Amino acid sequence: MKPLFTVHAGEYLVGSYVEEHFRDLSVWVPSKDTGIDLLVTNKKQTRTVSIQVKYSKDFNIAHEPMLVSRLFAAGWWTLDRKKIQSSLACFWVFVLPSFLEHQTSFVIVPQAELLRRFTNIYGSKQRIDSYLWVTKNNGVTYYGISGHQS
């Protein structure tokens, strides 16, 4: 084990959200990097879920003014097929903080579903730049996925 350990912003935001909104769950941080960022258990520790966290700064402010008013948050990630395939995490959580709205959105995707969508959209490509947008529309929030091959 390394003597100094820190969690990154996305892991902290996910862990804090779980502990605040699901008081019957506990959040655990692994002591070494195995591709699992957080473990979530019930209080009796009889059920466990593993999570891979991906954080992006908010790219909403970089868009056209007309689009900025319609977006809650916009994030960008570079994903690798091999990492998704070999992931031991049950869920991948994409963290999108909104600097304009001062709130954070979480897009939660089961590992198998993320790989399925990745394959359906891009076939056997190994790398993709992926964009997630959280949009506003009459108080309803929508999540959209787009991307391009690298």
ROSE-4610 file (N, C-alpha, C; in Angstrom, 1 decimal, always signed):
// ROSE-4610
residu = [M/M/M/K/K/K/P/P/P/L/L/L/F/F/F/T/T/T/V/V/V/H/H/H/A/A/A/G/G/G/E/E/E/Y/Y/Y/L/L/L/V/V/V/G/G/G/S/S/S/Y/Y/Y/V/V/V/E/E/E/E/E/E/H/H/H/F/F/F/R/R/R/D/D/D/L/L/L/S/S/S/V/V/V/W/W/W/V/V/V/P/P/P/S/S/S/K/K/K/D/D/D/T/T/T/G/G/G/I/I/I/D/D/D/L/L/L/L/L/L/V/V/V/T/T/T/N/N/N/K/K/K/K/K/K/Q/Q/Q/T/T/T/R/R/R/T/T/T/V/V/V/S/S/S/I/I/I/Q/Q/Q/V/V/V/K/K/K/Y/Y/Y/S/S/S/K/K/K/D/D/D/F/F/F/N/N/N/I/I/I/A/A/A/H/H/H/E/E/E/P/P/P/M/M/M/L/L/L/V/V/V/S/S/S/R/R/R/L/L/L/F/F/F/A/A/A/A/A/A/G/G/G/W/W/W/W/W/W/T/T/T/L/L/L/D/D/D/R/R/R/K/K/K/K/K/K/I/I/I/Q/Q/Q/S/S/S/S/S/S/L/L/L/A/A/A/C/C/C/F/F/F/W/W/W/V/V/V/F/F/F/V/V/V/L/L/L/P/P/P/S/S/S/F/F/F/L/L/L/E/E/E/H/H/H/Q/Q/Q/T/T/T/S/S/S/F/F/F/V/V/V/I/I/I/V/V/V/P/P/P/Q/Q/Q/A/A/A/E/E/E/L/L/L/L/L/L/R/R/R/R/R/R/F/F/F/T/T/T/N/N/N/I/I/I/Y/Y/Y/G/G/G/S/S/S/K/K/K/Q/Q/Q/R/R/R/I/I/I/D/D/D/S/S/S/Y/Y/Y/L/L/L/W/W/W/V/V/V/T/T/T/K/K/K/N/N/N/N/N/N/G/G/G/V/V/V/T/T/T/Y/Y/Y/Y/Y/Y/G/G/G/I/I/I/S/S/S/G/G/G/H/H/H/Q/Q/Q/S/S/S]
num = [1/1/1/2/2/2/3/3/3/4/4/4/5/5/5/6/6/6/7/7/7/8/8/8/9/9/9/10/10/10/11/11/11/12/12/12/13/13/13/14/14/14/15/15/15/16/16/16/17/17/17/18/18/18/19/19/19/20/20/20/21/21/21/22/22/22/23/23/23/24/24/24/25/25/25/26/26/26/27/27/27/28/28/28/29/29/29/30/30/30/31/31/31/32/32/32/33/33/33/34/34/34/35/35/35/36/36/36/37/37/37/38/38/38/39/39/39/40/40/40/41/41/41/42/42/42/43/43/43/44/44/44/45/45/45/46/46/46/47/47/47/48/48/48/49/49/49/50/50/50/51/51/51/52/52/52/53/53/53/54/54/54/55/55/55/56/56/56/57/57/57/58/58/58/59/59/59/60/60/60/61/61/61/62/62/62/63/63/63/64/64/64/65/65/65/66/66/66/67/67/67/68/68/68/69/69/69/70/70/70/71/71/71/72/72/72/73/73/73/74/74/74/75/75/75/76/76/76/77/77/77/78/78/78/79/79/79/80/80/80/81/81/81/82/82/82/83/83/83/84/84/84/85/85/85/86/86/86/87/87/87/88/88/88/89/89/89/90/90/90/91/91/91/92/92/92/93/93/93/94/94/94/95/95/95/96/96/96/97/97/97/98/98/98/99/99/99/100/100/100/101/101/101/102/102/102/103/103/103/104/104/104/105/105/105/106/106/106/107/107/107/108/108/108/109/109/109/110/110/110/111/111/111/112/112/112/113/113/113/114/114/114/115/115/115/116/116/116/117/117/117/118/118/118/119/119/119/120/120/120/121/121/121/122/122/122/123/123/123/124/124/124/125/125/125/126/126/126/127/127/127/128/128/128/129/129/129/130/130/130/131/131/131/132/132/132/133/133/133/134/134/134/135/135/135/136/136/136/137/137/137/138/138/138/139/139/139/140/140/140/141/141/141/142/142/142/143/143/143/144/144/144/145/145/145/146/146/146/147/147/147/148/148/148/149/149/149/150/150/150]
x = [+0.8/+0.0/+0.9/+0.5/+1.3/+1.0/+1.9/+1.7/+0.8/+0.7/-0.2/-1.3/-2.5/-3.7/-4.7/-5.1/-6.2/-7.2/-8.4/-9.5/-9.6/-10.0/-10.2/-11.6/-11.8/-13.1/-14.3/-14.3/-15.5/-15.8/-14.8/-15.0/-15.6/-15.1/-15.6/-17.1/-17.4/-18.8/-19.7/-19.3/-20.2/-20.4/-19.2/-19.3/-20.2/-20.0/-20.8/-22.2/-22.6/-24.0/-24.6/-23.9/-24.5/-24.7/-23.7/-23.9/-25.0/-25.1/-26.2/-27.6/-27.7/-29.1/-29.5/-28.6/-28.9/-28.2/-28.8/-28.2/-28.1/-28.7/-28.6/-27.4/-26.6/-25.5/-24.2/-23.1/-21.8/-20.9/-20.0/-19.1/-17.7/-16.9/-15.6/-14.6/-13.4/-12.4/-11.3/-11.1/-10.0/-8.6/-7.7/-6.4/-5.4/-5.8/-4.9/-5.8/-5.2/-5.9/-6.1/-7.3/-7.6/-8.6/-8.9/-10.0/-11.3/-11.4/-12.6/-12.3/-13.1/-12.8/-13.6/-14.8/-15.5/-16.3/-16.5/-17.4/-18.5/-19.7/-20.9/-21.5/-21.8/-22.4/-23.6/-24.5/-25.5/-24.9/-25.6/-25.1/-24.6/-25.3/-24.9/-23.7/-23.3/-22.3/-22.5/-23.8/-24.1/-24.3/-24.3/-24.4/-23.4/-22.7/-21.6/-21.8/-21.6/-21.6/-20.2/-19.6/-18.3/-18.6/-17.8/-18.1/-16.8/-16.8/-15.7/-16.2/-15.5/-15.9/-15.1/-15.9/-15.2/-15.7/-14.8/-15.2/-14.8/-15.6/-15.2/-15.5/-14.7/-15.1/-16.3/-17.0/-18.1/-17.7/-18.0/-17.6/-18.8/-19.9/-21.0/-20.7/-19.8/-19.5/-18.7/-18.2/-17.4/-18.3/-19.6/-20.6/-21.1/-21.9/-22.6/-23.5/-23.7/-24.6/-26.1/-26.6/-27.9/-28.0/-26.9/-26.9/-26.6/-25.8/-25.5/-26.8/-27.8/-29.0/-29.9/-29.6/-30.4/-29.6/-28.3/-27.6/-27.4/-27.6/-27.4/-25.9/-25.3/-23.8/-23.4/-22.1/-21.6/-20.2/-20.0/-18.8/-18.1/-16.8/-16.1/-15.1/-15.1/-14.2/-13.6/-12.4/-11.8/-11.9/-12.6/-12.9/-12.1/-11.7/-10.9/-11.7/-12.0/-12.7/-12.1/-10.8/-10.2/-10.4/-10.3/-10.6/-12.0/-12.9/-14.3/-14.5/-14.0/-14.1/-13.6/-12.4/-11.7/-12.2/-13.0/-13.4/-14.2/-13.8/-14.5/-15.6/-15.7/-16.7/-18.1/-19.1/-20.5/-21.1/-20.7/-21.3/-20.2/-20.4/-19.5/-20.4/-19.9/-20.6/-19.8/-20.5/-19.9/-20.5/-19.5/-19.8/-19.7/-20.8/-20.9/-21.3/-20.3/-20.6/-21.1/-22.1/-22.6/-22.1/-21.1/-20.6/-21.6/-22.5/-23.5/-24.7/-25.1/-26.2/-25.8/-24.5/-24.0/-24.6/-24.8/-25.2/-24.4/-24.5/-23.8/-24.8/-24.6/-25.4/-24.5/-25.1/-24.5/-25.2/-24.4/-25.0/-24.4/-25.3/-24.9/-25.2/-24.2/-24.3/-23.7/-24.5/-23.8/-22.7/-21.6/-20.5/-20.8/-21.7/-22.0/-22.8/-23.7/-24.5/-23.6/-22.6/-21.6/-20.9/-20.4/-19.7/-20.6/-21.9/-22.8/-23.1/-23.3/-23.6/-22.3/-21.2/-19.9/-19.8/-20.1/-20.0/-21.0/-22.3/-23.3/-23.1/-22.5/-22.3/-21.0/-19.9/-18.6/-18.0/-18.7/-18.1/-16.9/-15.8/-14.7/-13.6/-14.0/-13.0/-12.6/-11.3/-10.7/-10.9/-10.9/-10.9/-12.0/-12.7/-13.7/-13.7/-13.8/-14.0/-15.6/-16.0/-17.4/-17.9/-19.0/-19.6/-20.9/-21.1/-22.4/-22.9/-24.2/-24.8/-26.0/-26.2/-27.4/-28.1/-29.3/-30.1/-31.2/-31.7/-32.8/-34.0/-35.2/-36.4/-37.6/-38.1/-39.3/-39.2/-38.0/-37.8/-37.4/-37.4/-37.1/-35.6/-34.8/-33.4/-33.3/-32.6/-32.4/-30.9/-30.5/-29.1/-28.9/-27.9/-27.6/-26.1/-25.9/-24.5/-24.2/-23.1/-22.5/-21.0/-20.4/-19.0/-18.4/-17.1/-16.5/-15.3/-15.0/-13.9/-12.5/-11.6/-10.2/-9.3]
y = [-1.2/+0.0/+1.2/+2.2/+3.5/+4.3/+5.0/+5.7/+6.9/+7.5/+8.6/+8.3/+8.6/+8.2/+9.3/+9.6/+10.6/+10.1/+10.6/+10.4/+11.6/+11.3/+12.5/+13.1/+14.2/+15.0/+14.2/+13.4/+12.6/+11.6/+10.9/+9.8/+10.5/+11.6/+12.3/+12.7/+13.3/+13.7/+12.5/+11.4/+10.2/+9.6/+9.5/+9.0/+9.8/+11.1/+12.1/+12.0/+11.9/+11.8/+10.5/+9.4/+8.1/+8.2/+8.7/+8.8/+9.7/+10.8/+11.8/+11.3/+10.7/+10.3/+8.9/+8.0/+6.6/+6.2/+6.6/+6.5/+5.0/+4.1/+2.7/+2.0/+2.8/+2.3/+2.9/+2.1/+2.6/+2.6/+3.6/+3.8/+3.5/+2.7/+2.2/+2.6/+3.0/+3.4/+2.3/+1.6/+0.6/+1.2/+0.4/+1.0/+1.0/+0.3/+0.3/+0.4/+0.8/+1.0/-0.4/-0.9/-2.1/-1.9/-0.6/-0.3/-0.1/-0.3/-0.1/+1.1/+2.2/+3.4/+3.4/+2.8/+2.8/+1.5/+1.1/-0.1/+0.5/+0.1/+0.5/-0.8/-0.8/-2.0/-1.5/-2.5/-2.3/-2.3/-1.8/-1.7/-3.0/-4.1/-5.4/-6.0/-5.3/-5.8/-7.1/-7.4/-8.6/-8.5/-7.2/-6.9/-5.8/-6.0/-5.1/-4.7/-3.5/-3.0/-2.2/-2.5/-1.8/-0.8/+0.4/+1.5/+2.0/+2.3/+3.0/+4.5/+5.5/+6.9/+7.6/+8.3/+9.1/+10.6/+11.5/+12.9/+13.8/+14.7/+15.7/+17.1/+18.1/+19.4/+19.8/+20.9/+21.3/+22.0/+21.5/+22.2/+23.0/+23.2/+23.9/+25.3/+26.0/+27.4/+27.6/+26.5/+26.6/+26.7/+26.5/+26.4/+27.7/+27.7/+28.9/+29.4/+30.7/+31.3/+30.7/+30.4/+29.9/+28.4/+27.7/+26.3/+26.3/+27.2/+27.3/+27.4/+28.1/+28.3/+27.0/+26.1/+24.8/+23.6/+23.8/+22.7/+22.9/+21.8/+21.9/+21.6/+20.7/+20.4/+19.6/+19.7/+19.0/+18.5/+17.2/+16.5/+15.8/+15.5/+14.9/+13.9/+12.7/+11.6/+10.9/+10.4/+9.4/+8.1/+7.2/+5.8/+4.8/+3.7/+2.7/+1.4/+0.7/-0.5/-1.6/-1.8/-2.8/-2.6/-1.3/-1.0/-1.3/-1.0/-1.3/-2.8/-3.5/-5.0/-5.6/-5.2/-5.9/-5.3/-4.3/-3.7/-4.7/-4.6/-5.4/-4.7/-3.4/-2.5/-2.9/-3.0/-3.3/-2.1/-0.9/+0.3/+1.3/+2.1/+3.2/+4.4/+5.4/+6.6/+7.8/+8.5/+9.7/+10.9/+11.7/+12.8/+14.1/+14.8/+16.1/+17.2/+18.0/+19.1/+20.3/+21.0/+22.2/+23.4/+24.1/+25.3/+26.5/+26.5/+27.5/+27.3/+26.0/+25.6/+25.3/+25.1/+24.8/+23.5/+22.5/+21.2/+20.2/+18.9/+17.9/+16.8/+16.3/+15.2/+14.0/+12.8/+11.5/+10.7/+10.2/+9.3/+7.9/+7.0/+5.6/+4.6/+3.9/+2.9/+1.6/+0.5/-0.8/-1.1/-1.8/-2.0/-2.7/-3.8/-4.5/-3.7/-2.8/-1.9/-0.8/-0.3/+0.6/+0.0/-1.3/-2.0/-2.3/-2.7/-3.0/-1.7/-0.6/+0.6/+1.1/+0.9/+1.3/+0.5/-0.8/-1.7/-1.4/-1.2/-0.9/+0.4/+1.4/+2.6/+2.6/+2.1/+2.2/+0.9/-0.2/-1.5/-1.9/-2.2/-2.7/-1.6/-0.4/+0.7/+0.6/+0.9/+0.7/+2.0/+3.2/+4.4/+5.3/+6.0/+7.0/+8.2/+9.4/+10.6/+10.7/+10.6/+10.6/+11.8/+12.3/+13.6/+13.2/+13.6/+13.5/+14.9/+15.1/+16.4/+16.2/+17.0/+17.0/+18.3/+18.1/+19.3/+19.7/+20.9/+21.4/+21.6/+21.2/+21.4/+21.4/+22.6/+22.8/+22.0/+22.1/+21.5/+20.0/+19.4/+18.0/+17.9/+17.1/+16.9/+15.7/+15.8/+14.7/+14.5/+13.2/+12.9/+12.4/+13.0/+12.6/+12.1/+11.2/+10.7/+10.9/+11.5/+11.6/+11.4/+11.3/+11.1/+10.9/+10.8/+10.5/+9.6/+8.9/+7.9/+8.6/+8.0/+8.6/+7.5]
z = [+0.0/+0.0/+0.0/-0.8/-0.9/+0.4/+0.9/+2.2/+2.1/+0.9/+0.7/-0.3/+0.1/-0.7/-0.7/-2.0/-2.1/-3.1/-2.9/-3.9/-4.8/-6.0/-6.9/-6.7/-7.3/-7.1/-7.4/-8.5/-8.9/-7.9/-7.4/-6.4/-5.1/-4.7/-3.6/-3.8/-4.9/-5.2/-5.2/-5.8/-5.8/-4.4/-3.7/-2.3/-1.4/-1.5/-0.7/-1.0/-2.3/-2.7/-2.1/-2.3/-1.8/-0.3/+0.5/+1.9/+2.4/+1.6/+2.0/+1.6/+0.5/+0.0/+0.3/+0.6/+0.9/+2.2/+3.3/+4.6/+5.0/+4.4/+4.7/+3.9/+3.2/+2.5/+3.0/+2.8/+3.2/+2.0/+2.0/+0.8/+1.3/+0.5/+0.9/-0.3/+0.1/-0.9/-0.9/-2.0/-2.0/-1.8/-1.2/-0.8/-2.0/-3.1/-4.3/-5.5/-6.6/-7.9/-8.6/-8.6/-9.3/-10.4/-10.7/-11.7/-11.0/-9.7/-9.0/-8.1/-8.2/-7.4/-6.1/-6.0/-4.8/-4.7/-3.5/-3.2/-2.3/-2.6/-1.9/-1.3/+0.0/+0.6/+1.4/+1.7/+2.6/+4.0/+5.0/+6.4/+7.0/+6.6/+7.1/+6.3/+5.2/+4.3/+3.7/+3.4/+2.7/+1.2/+0.8/-0.7/-1.0/-2.1/-2.5/-4.0/-4.3/-5.7/-5.9/-7.0/-7.3/-8.4/-8.2/-9.1/-9.7/-11.0/-11.7/-11.9/-11.4/-11.5/-12.6/-13.5/-14.5/-14.3/-14.1/-13.8/-15.0/-15.3/-16.3/-15.8/-16.2/-15.9/-16.8/-16.5/-17.2/-18.5/-19.6/-20.9/-21.4/-20.7/-21.1/-21.5/-20.7/-20.9/-22.2/-22.8/-24.0/-25.3/-25.1/-26.2/-26.6/-27.7/-28.1/-27.1/-27.0/-25.9/-26.0/-27.2/-27.3/-26.7/-26.9/-26.4/-24.9/-24.4/-23.0/-22.1/-22.6/-21.8/-21.8/-22.7/-22.8/-22.1/-21.9/-21.3/-19.8/-19.0/-17.6/-17.3/-18.1/-18.0/-19.2/-19.6/-20.7/-20.3/-20.5/-20.2/-21.3/-21.2/-22.3/-21.7/-22.2/-21.8/-23.0/-22.9/-23.8/-23.2/-23.9/-23.4/-24.2/-23.6/-24.2/-24.1/-25.2/-25.2/-24.3/-24.3/-23.5/-22.0/-21.6/-20.2/-19.8/-20.7/-20.4/-20.3/-21.3/-21.3/-20.1/-19.6/-18.5/-17.2/-17.2/-15.9/-15.0/-13.7/-12.7/-12.0/-12.4/-11.8/-12.3/-11.4/-11.8/-12.6/-12.1/-12.7/-13.0/-14.1/-14.4/-14.1/-13.4/-13.0/-13.6/-14.5/-15.2/-14.4/-13.9/-13.0/-13.9/-13.9/-14.7/-13.7/-13.2/-12.4/-13.3/-12.9/-13.6/-12.9/-13.5/-12.9/-13.0/-13.9/-14.1/-13.1/-13.0/-12.1/-10.7/-10.5/-9.1/-8.6/-9.4/-9.1/-9.9/-9.4/-10.1/-10.6/-11.8/-12.4/-12.4/-12.2/-12.3/-13.3/-14.3/-15.3/-14.9/-14.6/-14.1/-15.2/-15.6/-16.6/-16.2/-16.2/-15.9/-16.9/-16.5/-17.3/-18.6/-18.5/-19.7/-20.7/-20.2/-21.0/-21.7/-21.0/-21.6/-22.7/-22.5/-23.6/-24.8/-24.5/-25.6/-26.4/-25.8/-26.5/-27.3/-26.7/-27.3/-28.6/-28.5/-29.7/-30.7/-30.3/-31.3/-32.1/-31.4/-32.1/-32.9/-32.4/-33.0/-33.4/-33.4/-33.8/-33.0/-33.6/-32.9/-32.6/-32.8/-32.5/-31.1/-30.9/-29.5/-28.7/-29.3/-28.6/-29.1/-28.2/-28.6/-27.7/-28.2/-27.5/-27.3/-26.0/-25.7/-25.0/-25.4/-24.9/-24.2/-23.0/-22.3/-22.1/-22.5/-22.2/-21.3/-20.3/-19.5/-19.9/-20.5/-21.0/-20.1/-20.3/-19.5/-20.5/-20.1/-20.9/-20.0/-19.7/-18.8/-17.5/-16.9/-15.6/-15.7/-16.9/-17.1/-17.6/-17.0/-17.4/-18.3/-19.4/-20.3/-20.4/-20.7/-20.8/-22.3/-22.9/-24.3/-24.4/-25.3/-25.6/-27.0/-27.3/-28.6/-28.6/-29.7/-29.7/-31.1/-31.2/-32.5/-32.3/-33.3/-33.2/-33.3/-32.6/-32.6/-33.2]
